[in-house]
């Protein structure tokens, strides 16, 4: 399954600056509490975990529940410490996994 | 051909009577659908979920700011921001922020884990709310203390209702 992720991180930042990281990924986030037209329960299918690493060090982690909207959207912050890579990973039901990374230049 | 009676004659079947009987049957049907629906979270289940995170520690009001619209037209997407007052230093920072609701089928919304490298203890996200209810944010500090804030949201169209013919 391919999921499209949108990530917004400033390309350049000053050392020590707090930068804003915006993430959104396409996903139905089926709650597992709904029923189909024929009355069958629709099984849960959500992204349950999200993590962000900065040059390999985890800086942010989240556990998501069905009360998150479809296409989960999350903004968080980090201190720009050094140039490198911010890597994002989403995992969830039915073996869902998506990874993406962006480069940042810190001067 | 001894009997030429009309089907309902003489049995008290009137138009009014039939309609009345139909109306009387509705509460029975409603009761059945209530049993089929999944159990909703209640303020009690929210308390239990909070207890699982907090344990026996005291939860104090303050230091946390929960930004939610007072009124939301669409419960499927409610913008939500949690800001915690903290220097975010190695010695004093926010370790986690948890978000809970009262009336969705499940009390948890999201739990995030952060640290001094966050620089600023704030998250923005979008959540689903099934009904008008109180949302609670709890922040866990590095010194082990817990702080909270709550906000009430009036939801005009709840999440879960669309495409859900129950």
Interface residues (C-beta under 8 A of the other chain):
Chain A: X18 X19 X31 X33 X34 X35 X37 X54 X57 X59 X60 X61 X62 X63 X64 X65 X66 X67 X68 X69 X70 X72 X73 X74 X75 X76 X77 X78 X79 X81
Chain B: X38 X76 X77 X101 X104 X105 X106 X108 X109 X110 X111 X112 X113 X114 X115 X117 X118 X119 X120 X122 X123 X124 X125 X126 X127 X128 X129 X160 X163 X164 X165 X166
